[in-house]
Amino acid sequence: MIKELIVVEGINDTKRLKSFFDVETIETHGMGLNRDTIELIRQLNEKRGVILFLDPDTPGEKIRKRLNEEIPGLKNAFVMKEDARTKKKVGIEHASKEVLEEALDHLVTYCEMKDSLSMEEFIDLGLKGEEDSSLKREKVSAYFHLGKCNAKTLFRRINWSGITYEQIRKVL
């Protein structure tokens, strides 16, 4: 059994996770996330821990950002968009058991520590402003299990996660 409660967007995500794992979930109902649900997540995080396992799309990222900013210490599980999609849809409900297990084995907890990496270092590593920056970001995101990110999001996730210049340099 997974000790932490898992936050997902909808009932199909819950069904998918429960088909493979012994878990309890809370559904945000997509962007319908309300204050009562946020407070419930806050209380449960204090009691047993919470994992955010949201879709790798714009609504999922908005929900993740909001919850991480409002509730410190949440764990985050990420899947890559290409690992959780059909021809028309993207979501946790479409990921394989192996992809879900991999994500749950590599949780990221955002901490209060800020600026583990400066913007100058970020640029120096080639993660922004170069022709191959997108490929480098994908490599870093995949290695640290941060999900697919544009430059601004990756920079924020790196700092929230406390990842350093040296750690990234070794990956690249």
N, C-alpha and C positions, 0 to 999 in steps of 0.2 A: 504494500500500500504506500502511496505517496503521501507523506505527512502533511505537506502544505496544501492549502486550498488553491485551485487553479481558476484564474479569471479568463473567460473566453467571451467571444462576442455573441454567440447564439446557440440554440438547441442542437444544431447539427454538429457543431464543434464538440459539445458535451457528449453527444452520442458517439462520435468518432473516438474521443479519448477513452470513454468508458468501455468501448469495444476491445481495447487493448490493455488498459490499466485499471487498477483499483483506485479511483480518484473521486474527489468531490469537487464540484465546480460552482462558480457563480457566473451568470450570464449578464453582460452589460446591455444586451438588446441593441447591439451596434452603437450608433451614435446617441442612442436614447439613454445613455448613462446619466443617472440623476444623483442628487446630493445624498439621498438615503442609501443608495448602493455604494457610493464612495465611503460613507461613514461605516457601513457594514464591512467593507474591505479593510478599512483602517483598523477596526476592532479585531478582525480575524487575523490580520497581519501581526498584531501585538500578541495574540494568543497562540497561533500555530504557524504563522508564516503564509505568504501568498506568492504565487508564481503568476506573472502575466504571460499568457500564451495567446497572443492576438494575431490576427491575419496580417500577412506581409503586404498590406496595401495602405492607401492613404487614410481611410477611416481607422484602421487598426493602429497605425502610427500616431494618429491624433489622440486616440484613447490612451495609448501607452504613455505618451508624453504627458498628458494631463494627470494620469494616476501617479507616475513617477515624481512629478513636481509636487503633488499634493500629499503624497504618503512616502516618507523616507523608508528605505530598506527593503523595498519590494524586489523580488527576484524576477528576472526576465528570461524567457525562453524565446528563441528566434528560429524561424525556418526561412529559407530562401524562397523567393517567389516562384522560381522554376521548379521547386520541390513540392509545391502545394497548389497546383493548378490543374484545371481541365482546359479545354479549348476556350471556354467562355468565362470561367470563374476562377478566383484565387481565394484560398482559405485553408485554415487548419483542417477542416473537414475533408480536404482532398489529399492530405499528406499520408504517406505510407507509415506503417508502424516503425520502420527503421529510422525514418526521418524524424518522427516524433520522439523516439528514444534518444537519438543523437542530440536533439535540442534540449531535452530534459537532463541529459548528462552534462551539459555545458551551460549552466545557468550563469547569468550575469546579474550582479547586484550593484546598482548605482550607489555610490557613496557620496558623502558631503565634500570629500576632498576635491577641490577644483584645481584646474590648471596644472595637471600632471604633464601636460604638453602645451606649449605655447603655439600661437598661430604661426609664428616664424618657423618653429620646428616642424610643424605640420606641412608648411610649404616647402621647407628644406628637404623633407622626406619625399617630396614629389606627389603628395596626396591632393594637391590643388594647383591648378595653373599650368599643367603640362599636358602634352598630347596623350600620354599614357596614365594620367592621374586616375581615370576611372578604373582601369585595370588594377592599379595599385590599391585603390580603395576596396575593390572587390576581394583582393587577396587578404588584406588586413581584416576586413569584415568577416570573411569566412574563417580565418584562423582564430579570431577571438570570439566567434559566434555572436556577432553584433547585428546580423541581418543586413540586407542590402541598404546602402545609405548613399545619399549625395554628400558632398563635401561638408556642408554645415552640420548635417545630422551625425556624420561619422566623427567630426571634431568634438561635438557635444558628448556622444557616447563614449569616446575614448577618455575624455576628462571625467565623466561621471563614473567610469569604471576604474579610474586610477592607472590606466595603461601609460607606460613611459616611452620616451623617445627611443631608448635602447631596446626595449622589447619590440617595438615596431621595426626598428632598423634591422634587427635579427630576422624578422619575418620577410622583409623585402630583400 
